[in-house]
Amino acid sequence: MAKELNKYYQFIPQSIMMLPYFQRRLLLQCWRKDGHYHSMGKTFPFRCLLMVLGLLLLSCGQDKNTKQAHPNIVLILADDLGYGDLGIYNPNSLIPTPNLDKLAMGGIRLTDAYCPVSVCSPSRFALMTGTYPFRSRKKSGVMSNYEPSLIEPDQLTLMQMLEKKGYTTAGYGKWHLGASFPTMDGKKPVGYGKFKADNNGANIDLSRPVSGGPVDHGFEHWLGFSCASECWVLEGNKIMGILEHDYYNVDAAQNKEHLKLFPREQYLSFITDRSTQFLTDHVDKDKDNPFFLYYAPYVPHIPLAVSDNFIGSTDAGLYGDYVHELDFYIGKLLKTLDSLQLSDNTLVLFASDNGSTFTATSRETDFSKVSNNLKEMEVKVADQQVHNPNGKLRGTKQTVWEGGVRTPFIARWPGNIPANTISKELFALNDIMATLAAVLDFDLKENEGIDSYNLLPVLKGDDEVAIRTSVVVQSGRGDKGLRMGKWKYIEPNGANMGKGELYNLENDLSEAHNLIDSLPRRAHELSGALAAIVQGNSSK
C-alpha cells in the first residue's frame, strides 16, 4: 500500500498539496474511496473534481488578503543539543524548555530524524546543499581555521534556491562551512588548517572583505562567525568583531582596535536581538515579500557560556542552564513573530546539528576540563538527580551511535501542518532542501540536492507513505552507518574493533545488543545498500 501511495503522490498538483490540512485530507479520502490513484486528466472522479474546485475557491477566499505567494521560513539550528534535552521528547528531562515544547505542540515532531553526521560542519553542509557530506572534499572531521568554503562555487544552496523565489535571506550566529580570508602578505592566514595556533590571524588584512563565505552562498544579510576558533565575527563579508573565547584568541592580529568585542555569554542575546530586528525591519520595508531567517546560535556548544541570569536555573548543571537559556531566546524570537502577526504565515523548523557532548549532567557537575576531544567529554555526576542529554540513546557527539546522529526535529506551519502530531518517518537534515523546494514549487535539477527527499507530505500529516527508506549516518572520524527501516548497520571501524555492528532499533533503541554475528545476511544486505549509496552519484 505504501508503495502504491508513493506513486500516486507524484500526480497530485502542487495547488492541492498546498491546501490547508483538513481540506487536503478530505479530498484525498474522497480520491482513495473511489479507488483511483492515477493522473488527474484520466480517471479522476467527477465528484472529486468538483470538490477540488470548491476547495481551491475556498482556499483562495481565505487568502484574499494575503499578497505573499509563499510562506516566510524560520530555520533554527541548535549547536550540540541532545535528543533528550527537550521536555517534549524526554519526560525525564531536567531542563525546562517551555517554548520549544509549545512549538512542537503547535506542529509536528519527528522521532526518527538524523543530522546526519555527529559533528557540525558536515551536518551543516548536508542542510545547506541537500547532499551527503561524504561527497564533498572533506570526508571526516570539521572545517579548521581559514579553510576555503566546503560548498563548491556552482553548487546550489538552500539560500540561493530561496532567493530565486524572491525571498530575502538572513542568517545570524554560526556558519562553519569555510571562507577565504585576505592577508597582508599574500600568504595563507597564520593558523590555517589548525584549531589553535600561536599568532592566530597575525597576517589577516582586516580592511578587506572575506570571500566564499555566507554572503557568496546566498545570504543577503549575514551576522556571525565563520569558525569559532578563528574568533572573527562577520557582518556581510566584512570582519566587524571578535568573539572572545576561552580556548582561542587573536591577540597577534594587527589593526583590530576598531572591532567590537563579543563576550561569549552575551553573544546569544546579541544575535537574537539582531534576528528580531531583522524581522521588524522586514515588516516595515518589505512585508509583501517572504523572508528566510536562519537562526544558528552557538549553544549549547562548549565551553559553556551561560549568562548570569540563567546560572543555576536548572538541576542539570551549567549545561542544562545553557539549554534553558537557549529556549528562552528562541521564545523571544517566536514571540516577535506573534507580535508582528507573522506566525500564521511562517513555517518554523527546529533541529540540532548533532547530539550532545555529554551522556549525563547534574547540578554539581564540573565542566571546566571538558573539550571537543572525545576522550575529554566525560564528566563526573554524583548527584541523585541526573539529566541525560541524549536520553536513552547510546553515544555522544562525534560517534555514529544514535546519541550522536539523531536529532529532535520540529516543524510548525499553522493551517498546513496539523498541531501536536508525531511522525516516525525517517528524515535527515539534507531533506530540508527538497522539502522546501516543494513548498516553493521549485524544480531542483538532477545535480541539485542529490541526497534530498521531499518530506512535505509527511510534515503535512500524510504519513501513510514511506518516502525516505534509509539514511546514511557518519561519525566525526568518518565511520559510516546505515539506518534502514528498523535496522541500523555500522561498518567495521576502530570503535568496534573492526567487527561491524547491527542493531534492531525497534526493540533496542539504546544499541546494547549487537546482532552482527547472529544475523550475518541482514548485515550483508545493509552493508551492500550502504556501499551502493556511497559509491553512487545520488541516493535517490
N, C-alpha and C positions, 0 to 999 in steps of 0.2 A: 504493500500500500504506500509506504514512504517513497519508494522509487517512482511510483505512478504519480503521486502528488508532486514530486520534484520535477517531473517532466511537464506537468500542466502549468506550473508557476511561470514558465518562460513565455506562455501565451497570454498572460494577463496584462492588459495595457497598464502603463505606469499610472494613468489617471485613476484607475480603480484601486491600485495598491496605495495611492496617496489619500484615499478616503479615510475619514475617521474610523477608528477601530470597529465600533459596533455596526456601522453601516457596511463596512467591508465584510465582516463576519456573516451578516445576514445574506449578503449577495453570494458569498462563497458557499454557504449552506444550501441555498437555492440551486446553485450550479451543480453541487455534488449530488443533491437529491435527484436531479434529472439524469445523473449518471454520465454527464458529458465532461470530458477532460480534453477537449480539442480546441482548435483555433476559433476565435470569435466569429470569423467570417463563414464558418462551415456549419457546425452543428449546435451552436449556442441557442438555447431555447428562447422563443419569442417573449415569453412572460418574464424571463430574466433580463432580456434586453430592455424591456420597459422599466424594470426595476433599476437597471444601470442608469438609464436616462434620468429617472426620478431622483436617484441618489446623487448623481452628478449635479443636477439642478439645485438640489437641497444644499449640497456642499458649496456650490457657487454662491448661493444665497447667504450662507453662514459667513462666507469670507468676503462679502461685498465691500466691507470697509478696510480690508487688508490689501495693501498695494504690493507687498513682498510676494514674489513667486516661490521663494524657498525659505525655510526656517533659519533663524540665527543658530549658531552652533557654539557651544562652550565645551571644551575638552580639558578636563582636569586630570593631570598625571602626577600622582604622588611619587616620592623617591624612597624606595626601600620600605614601603609599608607592607605589613604581613596580611595573609589571608584571614587570620584570626583576630585582627585588631578591631574591626568594626562590630558593634553590638548586633547589628542586623545579620551578620554572618556567624557570629560566635556568641551565644547567650552567656558564656562564661568569661567573656572579655572583662577586664578590669578598667577599661578605658571608656569614659563617656563619649559617644560620638553622635549626639542627637541630630546634627544637621545632615550628616551622611545617611543616617538611618531614615530620616524624613525623606531625603532624596530618593532612597530605594523604595520606600513605601508609596511614593508618587509615580513609580515606574516599574521597571523590570530589573531584577538582579540575576546574573548568571552564576551558576555554581561551578561550571567547568570551563572557565576562561583562562587563557595562558598568555604569558608575557611576550614572546615565547622563550626568552633567554634569561638566565638568572643574574645578569648584570646589565647596567643601564644603557651604554652606547648601542649595543646590538638590538636591544628591545626598542629603543627609540628609532633606530634605522627601520625596523620592521613596521613600526607605527607610521612613520613619515613616507615610506615608499611602497608599502604593501608587498614587500619582498623579504624572504628569509635572509638573515644576515650572513649565513654561511656562503651565500652567493656573492658577497662583497669581497673586497681585498683583505679584510680583517677577519680571520677565521676564528679567533678567540680573543678574550680579554676586552678591555675598553680603550677608548681613544686616550692616548697620553698627550702631554703638553705640546701644543703648537702643530700637531699633525694636521695636514690639509683635510678638507671635507671627505667624509666617507661616502657621501652621496655623489654619484657621477654627474658631471655638468648637464648631460642630456637626459637624466633620469627624472621623470615626472614625480613631484612630491604632492602630498596631500594639500599643502597650501597653494601650490600652483594650480592644481585642479579646481580648487575653490575660487581662486582669482579669475579663472576662465569663465566662471559662472557669476561674476560680478560681486564677489564677497570682498569686504575689507578684512584683511588678515592681520592679527596682532598676537604677539607672544611675549610672556613675561616669566622670568625665572631661570631655567636651566636648558641649555642646548646640548652640549656634549656629543656633537657629531662632527667636530673639526672645523677649523677655519685657518686661513693663512694670514700671519701677522707680518707686517713690514718691519725691516730692521734698518738701522742707521749705517751699518757696514756692508749690507748686501748679503750677509751670511745668514745661516739658519739662526733662529732665535736661541739664545742661551737657555738650555734646559729642554731643547727639542727632543721628543721621544722618551722623556722621563716624567715621573710624577713629582719628584722632589730633587732639586738640583741647587748647588751653590750658585749664587749670582743669577738666579732665575730671572729671565726677562731683561737682563742688563743692557742688551743692544736693541730692544724694541723701540721703534720710532712712533711715539705716542701722537705725533701730529698728523699721521697718515691713516687712512681707513684700512680695516681688515677686508679680506675678500674670501669668497667661498663660504661665508657664514650664513646665519638665518635669513638675512635680507636677500641674499643671492639665491635662496631656495624657496622664496615665495612669501616671506613675511614683509608686509608693507610697514608694519611697526614692530620693533623688537626692543626689549629692555631686559638684559640678563647676562649671565656669564656664559662663555663657551665651554670652559672646563674649570672646575673649582680649584684645581691645583695650579692653574695659571694665575688665578686671582683677578683677572681683568673683567670688568663689567662693561658690556657694550650697549650703547643706545643707537639703534640702526647699525651702521658699520663703523661707528666711531667709539674709541675707548673713552668712557666718561667717568669711570670709577674703579675702586679697588675693593674686593671682598676680603675683609680681614679674616684670617683663617688660623686655627690652632696648629695646623701642620705645615702650612706653606706661607711664603711671603714674597714680595717683590721689592725688597729693600734696596737691591742693587740697580733697579731701574732709574733712568735719568729723566729729568724734566717732568716729574709727576706731581708737582706741588699743587697744580690746579685741579686735580682729580678728587672726586668725592669719595670719602671712606665709608664703607658699609660694615659695621659690626654684624657678625652673623646672626646674633639674637634679634636684630632689627630688620633683617633682610626680608623675612616673610611678611611682616607688616608693610614694608615698603612696596613690594611687588603687588600685594593685594590692593593697596591704595591706588597704585598706578593702573591696575586692571579695572577697578571700579571707575576710575576717572575716564578710562577709555570708553567704557560703556556709556557714561554720561555724555561725553563729547560726541559719541556716535549718534545718540538720540538727538542731540542739539543740531548736528550738522548734516547727518546723512541717514535719517531714520527710515527712509523709504527703501533703503538697500540693506541686504543682510550682512552680518559680520561673523567672523570666526575668531574666537578667543581661545588661545592655548595658554592655560594657567598651569605652570610647571614648577611648583615650589621645590626647594632643596630640603625636603622634610619627609620623613624623619631620619634622613641620612646622618651618619656620624661624621664628625664629632657633634654630639647633641648640643644644640644651642637654644635652649628654652628661654623665653623672655621671663623676667622677674614675676610677672602677674600669673604665670602658669606653673611655676616651680612648686612641686608638692601638691598639685591639683588632682592626682590620681594615685591609686595603690599599685601602679605598675612602674613606679620609679620615673626617672627623667625621660626614659623612652616613652612611657605612657603619657607623661605630661606634654611631650612634643607632639604626639599624635592628637591629643586633646586640643592643643593649640591650633594645629592644622585644621581640625574640624571647625573650630571657632571661626577661622578666617575664610574657610570655604562657605560657612554660613553667612558671613558678611557679603561675600560675592553673590550668593543666591538671593539674599535679601535685597541687594541692589537690583537684580533682575526683576524682583517683585515690585519694588518701588518705582521703577521705570516702566512698569507694565509690559515687560518683555517676556515674562516666564511662559505665557501661553503659546508663544510662537518661537520658543527656543528649545532646541534639542541639547540636553546636557548629558555628557558622558564622563564617567569616572573610572579610573583604573590605577594600578601601580606598575612601575617599570620592572619590578622583580620582587621577590619575597623579602622578608625582614632579615636583618643581620643576626637577630637573636632567637634562640629557642625558648628562653624563659627570662622574665624580668620581675622585679618586685620593688617595693618602696625603698628598701635599703640597699639596692644593688649599686655597686661601684662600677661606673662606666669609664673611668679615667684612663684605663690602659687598653681600651678596645681600639682596633684598627681594621682596615679593609682586608688584612691578611686573614685567610680562612682559619688559620691556627690561633688567631688572636681575637676571635669573635665570641668565645665562651665567657660568660660572666658568672660569678657565684651568686646563688639565690638561697638565702637562709630563712626567709620569712615564710609564714604559713600561707599567706595569700600570694599566689604566683600567677602571673599572666603569661600566656603562651602566644606570642605574636603571630605565629603561623598555624595556630590552632592545633588540630590533631595531625597535621601534615608533617612528614619527615623532612629534615634538611632545612637549609637556610639559603639566603643569598649566596651566589657562587656555585651552588650544587644543582644537579639535574633532577633531584628528587622534587616531589610536589611542593614542598615548602619553599623551594627556590623559584619555581616557574609558574605556579598557579596564582592568579590574581583575583581579587574581588573586581567585578565589573558591573556597573550600574548605568542604566540609560533611562532618561525621563523626557517625554515629549507629550504634553497634555493633548488629549484627543486623538493621538496616534498610537501611543504605547499604553496598553492597559495598566492601571495602577496596581501596585502591590502584587506583582506576579513574579514567578520564579521559573527559570528555564535551565535544564540540564544539558542543553545542546552544546557541542564543542564550539569554541570561539578562540581566536587569537588576535592580538593587537594588530597584526597585519591585515585583519579583515575590516578594520575601520575604513580603509580607503575605498574598497569596493562597496561597502555598505552605504557610505556617504555618497558615492557615485550614483547609487540607486535613488537616494533621496533627491539628488540634483538632476536626475535623468541625464547623467554624463556617461558617454560611451568610452570606456577605457580601451585603449588599443591592445593588441595581443602582447606587446612587450611592456605594458604598464600594469603595475600591481599584480605581478605574475603569481604571487602566492596569496592573493587576497580573495576572499569569498564574500558574496553579498548575503549578509545575515539579516537584512531588513525584515524579511518575513518572520524570522524568529523573534526579533525585538518587538514586532507588532502583535505577537501573541499567536501566530500561526505555527505552532510547534509540532504539527503532525509530520513535517517533512524534515529529514536529516540532511542538511546542506553540506556541512563540513564533516567528513568521516574520519579524519586523522589530523594530528598536529605534531610537527617536529619540534622538539624541545632541546635545549642545549645548556650546558654548564658554562661558567666563566672560562674554564680551561678548554672548552670546545668539545667536551664529551657530549654525544648526541643520544637522543632517545625518541621514541615514537609513542604517542597516545593514539590508540585506535579502538573505538568502542569502549568496552570496559577494561581493555588491556593496556598495559604500559611496559614497553621494552626499553632497556638501556643497553647500549653497545658495550662490549668489553673495554674497560679502562683501568687506570691505576687505582681508583677508589674501590672497585670490585675485584681487584687482583686479576684482571684480565678474564674474568669468568662471564660477565654479562649478567643482566637481571631481567626478570619477568614478574609482573605483579597483576593480580586481578583487583582493580581499584573498586569494583563493586562491593566486595566484601573485605578488602584490605586497603583502606584509604591511606593508612599510615605506612604502607610499603614495608611491612615487617616480615613477610613470608615470600622469599624468592623462589619462584616456581621454575626457574631456568632448567633444572635437572629433570623435573617430573613432566614438563610439557615442552620437550625439545622441538616438536613440529610447530607448535604455536610460536615459539621464539624464532624459529627459522622463517616463518611466514611474515612476522613483523620486521625482522631484520631485512628481508627482501624488499618489503614495502618501503622501509626507510631508505635503503640504498637507491631504489628507483626514484624517489623524490629528490634526494641529494644529487644524484648524477644527472637528472633531467634538467630541462630548461625552465620548467614550471611545475607546480604541484597540482595544477588544475587539468 
